[in-house]
Amino acid sequence: MGGVDIANQLRSYYSTQQIVRRNWMPIFFWILDTTIINSYLIARKGRSLLTHREFRSSLVWGLIDSVHTASKKQRRRLEKEDGVDRDDASLWKHPRVSKSFTISDDRFTDDNHFPVTRKQRASCTLCSYKYQTKQIFMDQKSPFQSNAWCQVCKVPLCNNSRRHCFKDYHTI
């Protein structure tokens, strides 16, 4: 009988309970509180010197760190699948083409502008630019998608039998 009173007392100190309209959520919060209290009591039996508040704080920060570490691992895994170096991955962000977008003159440099195939498809930068400036008309909502990216410019460009945006982007 004493154990139930202690568990209720500890649960009342730092409750995760929130006011909600869904009838299953109070049960979830009660189970969450009970799990945290049981973990704290097991840690105390294992000679942990943490207070209840310190234990909850270390639990929360441990969960946050595990998610952060997992997202880093997931990012690395996706980059390996795409064949992109980890250090260079931040440069591969797709540029947002709007009415105020201007195409960079860096595309005319004599660097090695070669198409690189990636698993991630994105809308062609030149097609999007031509659509925004009303040079072409598209009967679909999104611009043409391509998985060919310029190795130097880091932009997706069409490179197929119907559209030669890769060549046009670097010459016109």
Sequence and secondary structure as in RCSB ss.txt:
>XXXX:A:sequence
MGGVDIANQLRSYYSTQQIVRRNWMPIFFWILDTTIINSYLIARKGRSLLTHREFRSSLVWGLIDSVHTASKKQR
RRLEKEDGVDRDDASLWKHPRVSKSFTISDDRFTDDNHFPVTRKQRASCTLCSYKYQTKQIFMDQKSPFQSNAWC
QVCKVPLCNNSRRHCFKDYHTI
>XXXX:A:secstr
 HHHHHHHHHHHHS      SSTTHHHHHHHHHHHHHHHHHHHHHTT    HHHHHHHHHHHHHHHHHHHHHHHH
HHHHHHHT  TTTGGGG      TT    GGGGSSS   EEEEEEEEE HHHHHHHHTTSS  SSSS  EEEEEE
TTT  B   SSS  HHHHHHH 
